[in-house]
Amino acid sequence: MASSDSDGKNMATAPPTATKTFYHDDFNYGVNVAQAEKSIRLAFLRKVYGIVCTQLLLTTATCALFMFVPTLKAFIQTSHAIVFICMALTIVTLVALMMKQREAPTNMYLLMAFTFFEAVTLANVVLEAFFLTLAITTALTAFTFQSKYDFSAWGAGLISILWMLIVAGFLQLFFKSEAADMVLAIGGALLFCAFIIFDTQLILKRLSPEDYIIAAINLYLDIINLFIELLRILNHLSNRG
C-alpha cells in the first residue's frame, strides 16, 4: 500500500513530460487497450492492422509467385516434402513467437518468417476466395468496431466448436464424403467469421498495448483459415458445375 501511495504522489507531482511517458507506457501498469488513452488505442490499432496487412501482402506476393512463375509452380506441385517442411517450420516459428513476442526486433523477424512459411503452404490459391475473404473480413471488422455487444463470452464456445470440427475433419480422412466435407467447410467458414469478430473485440478491449504481436497473429490466422474454408467451398461448387 505504501508503494501505491508513493506512486500516486509521484504522478501528482510529475512534470508534463513524465505524465506523457506514463501514458505512453500504460501497458506497464496492467492497463488494457480499452482503458488506455485514445492516442494509445489508435497507435495500437494502427500497429496491429499494419502488421496484419503486411502479412497478407507477403502471403499474397508469395502465393502469386508460385501461381504465375511456371518453374516455381511446378516445383511446389511436385515437391510435397517442401510443403510439409514449411508446415513444420510454421509451427516452430509460431512457438518461438509465443516465447519472444515482446522482444523487438526478434519478434518481427520471427513474425515475417512465420508468415512466409505459412504462405508457401498456401501456394495454390484461387483469386475468388482471396477477394471474398477480403470482403468478409472488412465487413466483419467494421461491424465489430461499431457494435456495442460484448462478444467475450463466445470464447469457450468457439474453441469447443473448433475442436469438434478438427475431430470431424480427422474422421473425414477415413470416412470420405463430399457432402460431409462441404458441411465441414461451411461450418469452418462460419466459425472463423465468428473468430474474426471475437478476436477483433479482444484487440479493442482486452489486450495490452504491448500485445500487438499476439493480436496480429490471432487476426492473421483467422483470416487465413477463413480463406482456406472458402477455398474448399468454391472447389466443391466448381466440381459440381
Rosetta blueprint (number, residue, H / E / L):
1 M L
2 A H
3 S H
4 S H
5 D H
6 S H
7 D H
8 G H
9 K H
10 N H
11 M H
12 A H
13 T H
14 A L
15 P L
16 P H
17 T H
18 A H
19 T H
20 K H
21 T H
22 F H
23 Y H
24 H H
25 D L
26 D H
27 F H
28 N H
29 Y H
30 G L
31 V L
32 N L
33 V H
34 A H
35 Q H
36 A L
37 E L
38 K H
39 S H
40 I H
41 R H
42 L H
43 A H
44 F H
45 L H
46 R H
47 K H
48 V H
49 Y H
50 G H
51 I H
52 V H
53 C H
54 T H
55 Q H
56 L H
57 L H
58 L H
59 T H
60 T H
61 A H
62 T H
63 C H
64 A H
65 L H
66 F H
67 M H
68 F H
69 V L
70 P H
71 T H
72 L H
73 K H
74 A H
75 F H
76 I H
77 Q H
78 T H
79 S L
80 H H
81 A H
82 I H
83 V H
84 F H
85 I H
86 C H
87 M H
88 A H
89 L H
90 T H
91 I H
92 V H
93 T H
94 L H
95 V H
96 A H
97 L H
98 M H
99 M H
100 K H
101 Q L
102 R L
103 E L
104 A L
105 P L
106 T H
107 N H
108 M H
109 Y H
110 L H
111 L H
112 M H
113 A H
114 F H
115 T H
116 F H
117 F H
118 E H
119 A H
120 V H
121 T H
122 L L
123 A L
124 N L
125 V L
126 V L
127 L H
128 E H
129 A H
130 F H
131 F H
132 L H
133 T H
134 L H
135 A H
136 I H
137 T H
138 T H
139 A H
140 L H
141 T H
142 A H
143 F H
144 T H
145 F H
146 Q H
147 S L
148 K L
149 Y L
150 D L
151 F L
152 S H
153 A H
154 W H
155 G H
156 A H
157 G H
158 L H
159 I H
160 S H
161 I H
162 L H
163 W H
164 M H
165 L H
166 I H
167 V H
168 A H
169 G H
170 F H
171 L H
172 Q H
173 L L
174 F L
175 F L
176 K L
177 S L
178 E H
179 A H
180 A H
181 D H
182 M H
183 V H
184 L H
185 A H
186 I H
187 G H
188 G H
189 A H
190 L H
191 L H
192 F H
193 C H
194 A H
195 F H
196 I H
197 I H
198 F H
199 D H
200 T H
201 Q H
202 L H
203 I H
204 L H
205 K H
206 R L
207 L L
208 S L
209 P L
210 E L
211 D L
212 Y H
213 I H
214 I H
215 A H
216 A H
217 I H
218 N H
219 L H
220 Y H
221 L H
222 D H
223 I H
224 I H
225 N H
226 L H
227 F H
228 I H
229 E H
230 L H
231 L H
232 R H
233 I H
234 L H
235 N H
236 H H
237 L H
238 S H
239 N H
240 R H
241 G L
